Amino acid sequence: MKSATATSRVTLDVARDDDLPRFRKDLQEAFAVAVVETFGSVDDGPIPSDDDVTASFTAPNAVVHRVLEDGRWVGGAVVSIDPETQRNSLDFFFVRKDELGRGIGRKAWAAIEVAYPDTKVWTTHTPYFEKRNIHFYVNVCGFHIVEYHHAGHPDPHRPDEPDLPGDDGMFRFEKRMRDVAA
């Protein structure tokens, strides 16, 4: 594995159709790390499911980005950009499991912010058990937890949200990029 350096350059490019199978595989492997650490396995199939990943690729206003470190593919992001409201969402974001802990996520998030400078609010979600993600979004990227969705308080915008192992819900995060009304 390449060692992290302060001078490595992390950039984005738009994934091509022939990149999507590897993107899905890398995404699912990255997400499986926390599931396996927390629950012991992913016996019920990949998380997120193939259908969920494919749906994110083809969602209205979705942009699928490869994350590159010095030109080498090390992660990815799926964002949904609303050109009218500029209330945009980070639908999937990952660093390849063999590249974790080197500051790539921090640099990739900065590249996303630069790529979408008109964004007023970013939103994203992560499962309650994903402590690394919670730390990353809140302490590294400046998001705030604004809602906790669970069986007693489901997300009205995501009624078909799949159950996760030991499902105790999802946190919704927001990052306000400039003063906007809630």
MITORSE-599059 format. One record per atom (N, C-alpha, C): atom name; x, y, z. Coordinates in nm, 2 decimals, always signed. Atoms other than C-alpha are relative to their C-alpha. Layout:
% MITORSE-599059
['CA' [X Y Z]] ...
//
This chain:
% MITORSE-599059
['N' [+0.08 -0.12 +0.00]] ['CA' [+0.00 +0.00 +0.00]] ['C' [+0.09 +0.12 +0.00]] ['N' [-0.07 -0.13 +0.00]] ['CA' [+0.12 +0.35 -0.08]] ['C' [-0.02 +0.07 +0.13]] ['N' [+0.01 -0.07 -0.13]] ['CA' [+0.20 +0.55 +0.23]] ['C' [-0.06 +0.14 -0.03]] ['N' [+0.07 -0.13 +0.01]] ['CA' [+0.00 +0.87 +0.29]] ['C' [+0.11 +0.11 +0.01]] ['N' [-0.09 -0.12 +0.00]] ['CA' [+0.18 +1.20 +0.22]] ['C' [-0.09 +0.12 -0.01]] ['N' [+0.07 -0.12 +0.00]] ['CA' [+0.07 +1.55 +0.27]] ['C' [-0.01 +0.06 -0.14]] ['N' [+0.00 -0.05 +0.14]] ['CA' [+0.15 +1.61 -0.10]] ['C' [-0.08 -0.08 -0.10]] ['N' [+0.08 +0.08 +0.10]] ['CA' [-0.07 +1.34 -0.25]] ['C' [-0.12 +0.09 -0.04]] ['N' [+0.11 -0.08 +0.06]] ['CA' [-0.34 +1.49 -0.47]] ['C' [-0.12 -0.08 -0.02]] ['N' [+0.12 +0.07 +0.01]] ['CA' [-0.69 +1.37 -0.44]] ['C' [-0.10 +0.08 -0.09]] ['N' [+0.08 -0.06 +0.09]] ['CA' [-0.92 +1.45 -0.73]] ['C' [-0.12 -0.08 -0.03]] ['N' [+0.12 +0.07 +0.05]] ['CA' [-1.26 +1.35 -0.88]] ['C' [+0.00 -0.01 -0.15]] ['N' [+0.04 +0.00 +0.14]] ['CA' [-1.36 +1.23 -1.22]] ['C' [-0.14 -0.07 +0.00]] ['N' [+0.14 +0.06 +0.02]] ['CA' [-1.70 +1.12 -1.35]] ['C' [+0.03 -0.14 -0.05]] ['N' [-0.01 +0.14 +0.04]] ['CA' [-1.72 +0.74 -1.37]] ['C' [-0.07 -0.02 -0.13]] ['N' [+0.06 +0.04 +0.13]] ['CA' [-1.79 +0.59 -1.71]] ['C' [-0.09 -0.13 +0.03]] ['N' [+0.08 +0.12 -0.02]] ['CA' [-2.04 +0.31 -1.75]] ['C' [+0.08 -0.13 +0.02]] ['N' [-0.08 +0.12 -0.02]] ['CA' [-1.77 +0.05 -1.77]] ['C' [+0.08 +0.00 +0.13]] ['N' [-0.06 -0.01 -0.13]] ['CA' [-1.64 +0.17 -1.43]] ['C' [-0.10 -0.05 +0.11]] ['N' [+0.10 +0.03 -0.11]] ['CA' [-1.97 +0.09 -1.25]] ['C' [+0.01 -0.13 +0.06]] ['N' [-0.01 +0.13 -0.08]] ['CA' [-1.92 -0.28 -1.18]] ['C' [+0.11 +0.00 +0.10]] ['N' [-0.11 +0.00 -0.10]] ['CA' [-1.59 -0.22 -1.01]] ['C' [-0.04 +0.10 +0.11]] ['N' [+0.05 -0.10 -0.10]] ['CA' [-1.74 +0.09 -0.83]] ['C' [-0.09 -0.07 +0.10]] ['N' [+0.09 +0.07 -0.09]] ['CA' [-2.02 -0.12 -0.69]] ['C' [+0.07 -0.10 +0.09]] ['N' [-0.08 +0.10 -0.08]] ['CA' [-1.78 -0.40 -0.58]] ['C' [+0.08 +0.07 +0.11]] ['N' [-0.08 -0.07 -0.10]] ['CA' [-1.54 -0.16 -0.41]] ['C' [-0.09 +0.07 +0.11]] ['N' [+0.09 -0.06 -0.10]] ['CA' [-1.83 +0.03 -0.24]] ['C' [-0.05 -0.11 +0.09]] ['N' [+0.05 +0.10 -0.08]] ['CA' [-1.98 -0.29 -0.11]] ['C' [+0.11 -0.06 +0.10]] ['N' [-0.11 +0.05 -0.08]] ['CA' [-1.64 -0.42 +0.02]] ['C' [+0.03 +0.11 +0.11]] ['N' [-0.03 -0.11 -0.10]] ['CA' [-1.58 -0.08 +0.20]] ['C' [-0.11 +0.00 +0.10]] ['N' [+0.11 -0.01 -0.10]] ['CA' [-1.93 -0.08 +0.36]] ['C' [+0.00 -0.13 +0.08]] ['N' [+0.01 +0.13 -0.08]] ['CA' [-1.89 -0.45 +0.47]] ['C' [+0.10 +0.01 +0.12]] ['N' [-0.10 +0.00 -0.11]] ['CA' [-1.59 -0.36 +0.69]] ['C' [-0.07 +0.03 +0.14]] ['N' [+0.06 -0.03 -0.12]] ['CA' [-1.81 -0.20 +0.96]] ['C' [-0.11 -0.10 +0.04]] ['N' [+0.10 +0.10 -0.02]] ['CA' [-2.09 -0.45 +0.92]] ['C' [+0.06 -0.13 +0.06]] ['N' [-0.07 +0.12 -0.06]] ['CA' [-1.85 -0.74 +0.98]] ['C' [+0.06 +0.02 +0.14]] ['N' [-0.05 -0.03 -0.13]] ['CA' [-1.68 -0.57 +1.27]] ['C' [-0.11 +0.01 +0.10]] ['N' [+0.11 -0.02 -0.09]] ['CA' [-2.02 -0.50 +1.43]] ['C' [-0.08 -0.13 +0.02]] ['N' [+0.10 +0.11 +0.00]] ['CA' [-2.23 -0.80 +1.34]] ['C' [+0.07 -0.14 -0.03]] ['N' [-0.07 +0.13 +0.03]] ['CA' [-1.97 -1.07 +1.23]] ['C' [-0.01 -0.05 -0.14]] ['N' [+0.01 +0.05 +0.14]] ['CA' [-2.08 -1.12 +0.87]] ['C' [-0.10 +0.09 -0.08]] ['N' [+0.10 -0.06 +0.09]] ['CA' [-2.28 -1.00 +0.57]] ['C' [-0.07 -0.11 -0.07]] ['N' [+0.07 +0.12 +0.05]] ['CA' [-2.46 -1.33 +0.53]] ['C' [-0.12 +0.02 -0.09]] ['N' [+0.12 -0.03 +0.08]] ['CA' [-2.77 -1.17 +0.38]] ['C' [+0.03 +0.06 -0.13]] ['N' [-0.03 -0.06 +0.13]] ['CA' [-2.59 -1.04 +0.08]] ['C' [+0.08 +0.13 +0.02]] ['N' [-0.08 -0.12 -0.02]] ['CA' [-2.39 -0.73 +0.01]] ['C' [-0.08 +0.12 +0.05]] ['N' [+0.06 -0.13 -0.04]] ['CA' [-2.46 -0.39 +0.17]] ['C' [+0.08 +0.11 -0.05]] ['N' [+0.14 +0.00 +0.04]] ['CA' [-2.58 -0.19 +0.01]] ['C' [-0.02 -0.10 -0.11]] ['N' [+0.03 +0.10 +0.10]] ['CA' [-2.76 -0.43 -0.22]] ['C' [+0.03 +0.05 -0.14]] ['N' [-0.03 -0.04 +0.14]] ['CA' [-2.68 -0.44 -0.59]] ['C' [-0.11 +0.09 -0.06]] ['N' [+0.11 -0.09 +0.05]] ['CA' [-3.03 -0.29 -0.66]] ['C' [+0.01 +0.14 +0.05]] ['N' [-0.01 -0.13 -0.06]] ['CA' [-2.97 +0.00 -0.42]] ['C' [+0.11 +0.08 -0.07]] ['N' [-0.11 -0.07 +0.07]] ['CA' [-2.64 +0.08 -0.58]] ['C' [-0.03 +0.04 -0.14]] ['N' [+0.04 -0.03 +0.14]] ['CA' [-2.77 +0.06 -0.93]] ['C' [-0.10 +0.11 +0.00]] ['N' [+0.10 -0.11 -0.01]] ['CA' [-3.07 +0.28 -0.83]] ['C' [+0.07 +0.13 +0.02]] ['N' [-0.07 -0.12 -0.03]] ['CA' [-2.83 +0.54 -0.70]] ['C' [+0.07 +0.05 -0.13]] ['N' [-0.07 -0.04 +0.12]] ['CA' [-2.63 +0.54 -1.03]] ['C' [-0.10 +0.07 -0.10]] ['N' [+0.10 -0.05 +0.10]] ['CA' [-2.95 +0.61 -1.23]] ['C' [-0.10 +0.10 +0.06]] ['N' [+0.09 -0.09 -0.06]] ['CA' [-3.13 +0.84 -0.99]] ['C' [+0.00 +0.14 -0.07]] ['N' [+0.00 -0.13 +0.06]] ['CA' [-3.24 +1.18 -1.12]] ['C' [+0.11 +0.09 +0.06]] ['N' [-0.10 -0.10 -0.04]] ['CA' [-2.95 +1.44 -1.10]] ['C' [+0.12 -0.07 +0.07]] ['N' [-0.12 +0.07 -0.06]] ['CA' [-2.70 +1.17 -0.98]] ['C' [+0.12 +0.02 -0.08]] ['N' [-0.13 -0.01 +0.07]] ['CA' [-2.34 +1.21 -1.06]] ['C' [+0.09 -0.10 +0.08]] ['N' [-0.08 +0.10 -0.06]] ['CA' [-2.11 +0.91 -1.00]] ['C' [+0.15 +0.04 -0.02]] ['N' [-0.14 -0.04 +0.01]] ['CA' [-1.75 +1.01 -0.92]] ['C' [+0.09 -0.11 +0.05]] ['N' [-0.12 +0.08 -0.05]] ['CA' [-1.43 +0.81 -0.89]] ['C' [+0.08 +0.10 +0.08]] ['N' [-0.09 -0.08 -0.08]] ['CA' [-1.20 +0.94 -0.62]] ['C' [+0.14 -0.05 -0.04]] ['N' [-0.13 +0.04 +0.05]] ['CA' [-0.84 +0.94 -0.75]] ['C' [+0.10 +0.07 +0.09]] ['N' [-0.12 -0.05 -0.07]] ['CA' [-0.52 +0.98 -0.55]] ['C' [+0.12 -0.01 -0.09]] ['N' [-0.11 +0.00 +0.10]] ['CA' [-0.24 +1.09 -0.78]] ['C' [-0.03 -0.08 -0.12]] ['N' [+0.04 +0.07 +0.12]] ['CA' [-0.44 +0.95 -1.07]] ['C' [-0.05 -0.15 +0.02]] ['N' [+0.03 +0.14 -0.03]] ['CA' [-0.50 +0.61 -0.90]] ['C' [-0.13 -0.01 +0.07]] ['N' [+0.14 +0.01 -0.05]] ['CA' [-0.86 +0.50 -0.82]] ['C' [+0.00 -0.06 +0.14]] ['N' [-0.01 +0.04 -0.14]] ['CA' [-0.90 +0.48 -0.44]] ['C' [-0.14 +0.01 +0.07]] ['N' [+0.13 -0.01 -0.07]] ['CA' [-1.27 +0.54 -0.37]] ['C' [-0.10 +0.06 -0.10]] ['N' [+0.10 -0.05 +0.09]] ['CA' [-1.59 +0.69 -0.50]] ['C' [-0.11 +0.07 +0.08]] ['N' [+0.11 -0.08 -0.05]] ['CA' [-1.89 +0.91 -0.44]] ['C' [-0.12 +0.01 -0.10]] ['N' [+0.12 -0.03 +0.08]] ['CA' [-2.25 +0.93 -0.57]] ['C' [-0.06 +0.12 +0.07]] ['N' [+0.07 -0.12 -0.05]] ['CA' [-2.40 +1.28 -0.53]] ['C' [-0.12 +0.02 -0.09]] ['N' [+0.12 -0.05 +0.08]] ['CA' [-2.74 +1.41 -0.63]] ['C' [+0.00 +0.15 +0.01]] ['N' [-0.01 -0.15 +0.01]] ['CA' [-2.73 +1.77 -0.74]] ['C' [-0.13 +0.06 -0.04]] ['N' [+0.13 -0.07 +0.04]] ['CA' [-3.05 +1.98 -0.74]] ['C' [+0.04 +0.14 -0.04]] ['N' [-0.05 -0.13 +0.05]] ['CA' [-2.96 +2.27 -0.97]] ['C' [-0.09 +0.12 +0.04]] ['N' [+0.09 -0.11 -0.04]] ['CA' [-3.27 +2.47 -0.86]] ['C' [+0.02 +0.04 +0.15]] ['N' [+0.00 -0.04 -0.14]] ['CA' [-3.25 +2.45 -0.48]] ['C' [+0.15 +0.00 +0.06]] ['N' [-0.13 +0.02 -0.05]] ['CA' [-2.88 +2.36 -0.44]] ['C' [+0.01 -0.07 +0.14]] ['N' [+0.00 +0.09 -0.12]] ['CA' [-2.98 +2.13 -0.15]] ['C' [+0.04 -0.14 -0.06]] ['N' [-0.06 +0.12 +0.07]] ['CA' [-2.76 +1.84 -0.26]] ['C' [+0.02 -0.11 +0.10]] ['N' [-0.02 +0.12 -0.09]] ['CA' [-2.71 +1.49 -0.12]] ['C' [+0.12 -0.08 -0.04]] ['N' [-0.11 +0.09 +0.01]] ['CA' [-2.41 +1.27 -0.07]] ['C' [-0.07 -0.14 +0.02]] ['N' [+0.08 +0.13 -0.01]] ['CA' [-2.58 +0.93 -0.15]] ['C' [+0.09 -0.12 +0.04]] ['N' [-0.10 +0.10 -0.03]] ['CA' [-2.27 +0.71 -0.13]] ['C' [+0.13 +0.06 +0.00]] ['N' [-0.13 -0.05 -0.01]] ['CA' [-1.92 +0.78 -0.03]] ['C' [+0.09 -0.10 +0.06]] ['N' [-0.09 +0.11 -0.06]] ['CA' [-1.63 +0.54 +0.03]] ['C' [+0.14 +0.02 -0.05]] ['N' [-0.14 +0.02 +0.03]] ['CA' [-1.26 +0.49 +0.04]] ['C' [+0.02 -0.15 +0.00]] ['N' [-0.03 +0.14 +0.01]] ['CA' [-1.14 +0.15 -0.07]] ['C' [+0.05 -0.05 +0.13]] ['N' [-0.04 +0.06 -0.13]] ['CA' [-1.09 -0.08 +0.23]] ['C' [+0.15 -0.01 +0.02]] ['N' [-0.15 +0.01 -0.01]] ['CA' [-0.72 -0.12 +0.16]] ['C' [+0.07 +0.14 +0.00]] ['N' [-0.05 -0.13 +0.01]] ['CA' [-0.68 +0.26 +0.15]] ['C' [-0.04 +0.09 +0.12]] ['N' [+0.05 -0.07 -0.11]] ['CA' [-0.84 +0.36 +0.48]] ['C' [+0.11 +0.05 +0.09]] ['N' [-0.08 -0.05 -0.10]] ['CA' [-0.68 +0.57 +0.74]] ['C' [+0.12 +0.09 -0.05]] ['N' [-0.11 -0.08 +0.06]] ['CA' [-0.46 +0.78 +0.51]] ['C' [-0.04 +0.14 -0.04]] ['N' [+0.04 -0.13 +0.03]] ['CA' [-0.66 +1.10 +0.49]] ['C' [-0.07 +0.02 -0.14]] ['N' [+0.06 -0.02 +0.13]] ['CA' [-0.81 +1.03 +0.15]] ['C' [-0.14 +0.05 +0.01]] ['N' [+0.14 -0.05 -0.01]] ['CA' [-1.17 +1.08 +0.27]] ['C' [-0.01 +0.14 +0.02]] ['N' [+0.00 -0.14 -0.03]] ['CA' [-1.09 +1.42 +0.41]] ['C' [+0.03 +0.08 -0.13]] ['N' [-0.03 -0.07 +0.12]] ['CA' [-0.93 +1.53 +0.08]] ['C' [-0.11 -0.02 -0.11]] ['N' [+0.10 +0.02 +0.10]] ['CA' [-1.20 +1.37 -0.13]] ['C' [-0.13 +0.09 +0.03]] ['N' [+0.11 -0.08 -0.04]] ['CA' [-1.47 +1.55 +0.07]] ['C' [+0.03 +0.15 -0.04]] ['N' [-0.04 -0.14 +0.04]] ['CA' [-1.28 +1.88 +0.01]] ['C' [-0.02 +0.02 -0.15]] ['N' [+0.01 -0.01 +0.14]] ['CA' [-1.27 +1.80 -0.36]] ['C' [-0.15 +0.01 -0.05]] ['N' [+0.14 +0.00 +0.03]] ['CA' [-1.65 +1.74 -0.36]] ['C' [-0.05 +0.14 +0.02]] ['N' [+0.05 -0.14 -0.03]] ['CA' [-1.71 +2.08 -0.20]] ['C' [+0.05 +0.10 -0.11]] ['N' [-0.05 -0.09 +0.11]] ['CA' [-1.49 +2.25 -0.46]] ['C' [-0.07 -0.03 -0.13]] ['N' [+0.07 +0.04 +0.12]] ['CA' [-1.67 +2.06 -0.74]] ['C' [-0.14 +0.06 -0.01]] ['N' [+0.14 -0.05 +0.00]] ['CA' [-2.01 +2.19 -0.63]] ['C' [+0.00 +0.13 +0.09]] ['N' [-0.01 -0.12 -0.08]] ['CA' [-1.94 +2.55 -0.50]] ['C' [-0.14 +0.07 +0.03]] ['N' [+0.13 -0.07 -0.02]] ['CA' [-2.31 +2.66 -0.53]] ['C' [-0.09 -0.07 +0.10]] ['N' [+0.08 +0.08 -0.10]] ['CA' [-2.43 +2.40 -0.28]] ['C' [-0.03 +0.09 +0.12]] ['N' [+0.04 -0.07 -0.12]] ['CA' [-2.63 +2.56 +0.00]] ['C' [+0.00 -0.10 +0.12]] ['N' [+0.01 +0.10 -0.10]] ['CA' [-2.69 +2.24 +0.20]] ['C' [+0.04 -0.14 -0.05]] ['N' [-0.02 +0.14 +0.03]] ['CA' [-2.54 +1.89 +0.18]] ['C' [-0.07 -0.08 +0.11]] ['N' [+0.06 +0.10 -0.09]] ['CA' [-2.73 +1.60 +0.33]] ['C' [+0.06 -0.14 -0.03]] ['N' [-0.04 +0.14 +0.02]] ['CA' [-2.62 +1.24 +0.39]] ['C' [-0.06 -0.08 +0.12]] ['N' [+0.05 +0.09 -0.10]] ['CA' [-2.72 +0.94 +0.60]] ['C' [+0.11 -0.10 +0.03]] ['N' [-0.08 +0.11 -0.04]] ['CA' [-2.53 +0.67 +0.79]] ['C' [-0.07 -0.08 +0.11]] ['N' [+0.06 +0.08 -0.11]] ['CA' [-2.63 +0.38 +1.01]] ['C' [+0.05 +0.03 +0.14]] ['N' [-0.03 -0.03 -0.13]] ['CA' [-2.63 +0.42 +1.38]] ['C' [+0.13 -0.07 +0.05]] ['N' [-0.12 +0.07 -0.05]] ['CA' [-2.35 +0.16 +1.43]] ['C' [+0.13 +0.04 -0.07]] ['N' [-0.12 -0.04 +0.08]] ['CA' [-2.11 +0.32 +1.18]] ['C' [+0.08 +0.11 +0.06]] ['N' [-0.06 -0.11 -0.08]] ['CA' [-1.90 +0.51 +1.43]] ['C' [+0.11 +0.07 -0.08]] ['N' [-0.10 -0.07 +0.08]] ['CA' [-1.62 +0.59 +1.19]] ['C' [-0.07 +0.10 -0.09]] ['N' [+0.07 -0.10 +0.09]] ['CA' [-1.87 +0.75 +0.95]] ['C' [-0.05 +0.12 +0.08]] ['N' [+0.05 -0.11 -0.09]] ['CA' [-2.03 +0.95 +1.24]] ['C' [+0.11 +0.09 +0.03]] ['N' [-0.12 -0.08 -0.03]] ['CA' [-1.69 +1.07 +1.35]] ['C' [+0.04 +0.08 -0.13]] ['N' [-0.04 -0.06 +0.12]] ['CA' [-1.59 +1.15 +0.99]] ['C' [-0.09 +0.12 -0.04]] ['N' [+0.09 -0.11 +0.04]] ['CA' [-1.90 +1.35 +0.90]] ['C' [-0.01 +0.11 +0.10]] ['N' [+0.02 -0.11 -0.09]] ['CA' [-1.93 +1.54 +1.22]] ['C' [+0.14 +0.07 +0.03]] ['N' [-0.12 -0.05 -0.04]] ['CA' [-1.57 +1.59 +1.33]] ['C' [+0.10 +0.04 -0.11]] ['N' [-0.10 -0.03 +0.11]] ['CA' [-1.38 +1.60 +1.00]] ['C' [-0.07 +0.09 -0.10]] ['N' [+0.06 -0.08 +0.11]] ['CA' [-1.63 +1.74 +0.75]] ['C' [-0.09 +0.11 +0.04]] ['N' [+0.08 -0.11 -0.05]] ['CA' [-1.84 +1.97 +0.97]] ['C' [-0.15 -0.02 -0.02]] ['N' [+0.14 +0.03 +0.00]] ['CA' [-2.18 +1.80 +0.93]] ['C' [-0.06 +0.00 +0.14]] ['N' [+0.07 +0.01 -0.13]] ['CA' [-2.44 +1.81 +1.21]] ['C' [-0.10 -0.11 -0.02]] ['N' [+0.11 +0.10 +0.00]] ['CA' [-2.67 +1.52 +1.30]] ['C' [-0.13 +0.08 +0.03]] ['N' [+0.13 -0.07 -0.01]] ['CA' [-3.02 +1.66 +1.24]] ['C' [-0.12 -0.08 +0.03]] ['N' [+0.11 +0.09 -0.02]] ['CA' [-3.24 +1.36 +1.27]] ['C' [+0.05 -0.14 +0.02]] ['N' [-0.03 +0.14 -0.02]] ['CA' [-3.24 +1.00 +1.38]] ['C' [-0.13 -0.08 -0.04]] ['N' [+0.12 +0.08 +0.05]] ['CA' [-3.47 +0.76 +1.18]] ['C' [+0.02 -0.14 +0.05]] ['N' [+0.00 +0.14 -0.05]] ['CA' [-3.57 +0.43 +1.32]] ['C' [-0.15 -0.05 -0.02]] ['N' [+0.13 +0.06 +0.02]] ['CA' [-3.88 +0.20 +1.33]] ['C' [-0.11 +0.09 +0.05]] ['N' [+0.10 -0.09 -0.05]] ['CA' [-4.07 +0.45 +1.54]] ['C' [+0.00 +0.14 -0.06]] ['N' [-0.01 -0.13 +0.06]] ['CA' [-3.96 +0.75 +1.34]] ['C' [+0.06 -0.02 -0.14]] ['N' [-0.06 +0.03 +0.14]] ['CA' [-3.91 +0.64 +0.97]] ['C' [+0.02 +0.13 -0.08]] ['N' [-0.03 -0.11 +0.09]] ['CA' [-3.77 +0.87 +0.71]] ['C' [-0.11 +0.01 -0.10]] ['N' [+0.11 -0.01 +0.10]] ['CA' [-4.06 +1.00 +0.51]] ['C' [+0.05 +0.01 -0.15]] ['N' [-0.06 -0.02 +0.14]] ['CA' [-3.83 +1.07 +0.21]] ['C' [+0.06 -0.13 -0.05]] ['N' [-0.06 +0.13 +0.04]] ['CA' [-3.69 +0.71 +0.21]] ['C' [-0.08 -0.11 +0.05]] ['N' [+0.09 +0.10 -0.06]] ['CA' [-3.99 +0.49 +0.28]] ['C' [+0.05 -0.15 -0.03]] ['N' [-0.05 +0.13 +0.04]] ['CA' [-3.82 +0.19 +0.11]] ['C' [+0.14 -0.03 +0.05]] ['N' [-0.14 +0.03 -0.05]] ['CA' [-3.50 +0.21 +0.31]] ['C' [+0.01 -0.14 +0.05]] ['N' [-0.02 +0.14 -0.04]] ['CA' [-3.37 -0.14 +0.35]] ['C' [+0.04 -0.02 +0.14]] ['N' [-0.04 +0.03 -0.14]] ['CA' [-3.33 -0.30 +0.69]] ['C' [+0.15 -0.04 +0.00]] ['N' [-0.14 +0.04 -0.02]] ['CA' [-2.97 -0.33 +0.80]] ['C' [+0.01 -0.11 +0.11]] ['N' [-0.01 +0.10 -0.10]] ['CA' [-2.84 -0.61 +1.02]] ['C' [-0.01 +0.07 +0.14]] ['N' [+0.02 -0.06 -0.13]] ['CA' [-2.95 -0.53 +1.38]] ['C' [-0.05 +0.14 -0.01]] ['N' [+0.04 -0.14 +0.03]] ['CA' [-3.13 -0.23 +1.24]] ['C' [-0.05 +0.08 +0.12]] ['N' [+0.04 -0.09 -0.10]] ['CA' [-3.15 +0.04 +1.49]] ['C' [+0.00 +0.14 -0.05]] ['N' [+0.02 -0.13 +0.06]] ['CA' [-3.18 +0.32 +1.25]] ['C' [+0.11 +0.07 -0.07]] ['N' [-0.10 -0.08 +0.08]] ['CA' [-3.00 +0.58 +1.05]] ['C' [+0.00 +0.15 +0.05]] ['N' [-0.01 -0.14 -0.03]] ['CA' [-2.87 +0.93 +1.13]] ['C' [+0.00 +0.08 -0.13]] ['N' [+0.00 -0.09 +0.11]] ['CA' [-2.94 +1.21 +0.89]] ['C' [+0.09 +0.12 +0.04]] ['N' [-0.09 -0.10 -0.02]] ['CA' [-2.67 +1.47 +0.86]] ['C' [-0.02 +0.12 -0.10]] ['N' [+0.00 -0.11 +0.10]] ['CA' [-2.66 +1.82 +0.71]] ['C' [+0.12 +0.08 +0.03]] ['N' [-0.11 -0.10 -0.01]] ['CA' [-2.38 +2.06 +0.64]] ['C' [-0.05 +0.12 -0.08]] ['N' [+0.05 -0.13 +0.06]] ['CA' [-2.50 +2.42 +0.57]] ['C' [+0.13 +0.07 -0.05]] ['N' [-0.12 -0.06 +0.06]] ['CA' [-2.25 +2.58 +0.33]] ['C' [-0.01 +0.15 +0.01]] ['N' [+0.02 -0.15 -0.02]] ['CA' [-2.40 +2.93 +0.38]] ['C' [-0.14 +0.01 +0.06]] ['N' [+0.12 -0.03 -0.07]] ['CA' [-2.69 +3.09 +0.55]] ['C' [-0.12 -0.03 -0.09]] ['N' [+0.12 +0.03 +0.06]] ['CA' [-3.01 +2.93 +0.44]] ['C' [-0.11 -0.03 +0.10]] ['N' [+0.11 +0.04 -0.09]] ['CA' [-3.35 +2.88 +0.60]] ['C' [-0.01 -0.15 +0.01]] ['N' [+0.01 +0.15 -0.03]] ['CA' [-3.41 +2.54 +0.75]] ['C' [-0.11 -0.05 -0.08]] 
//
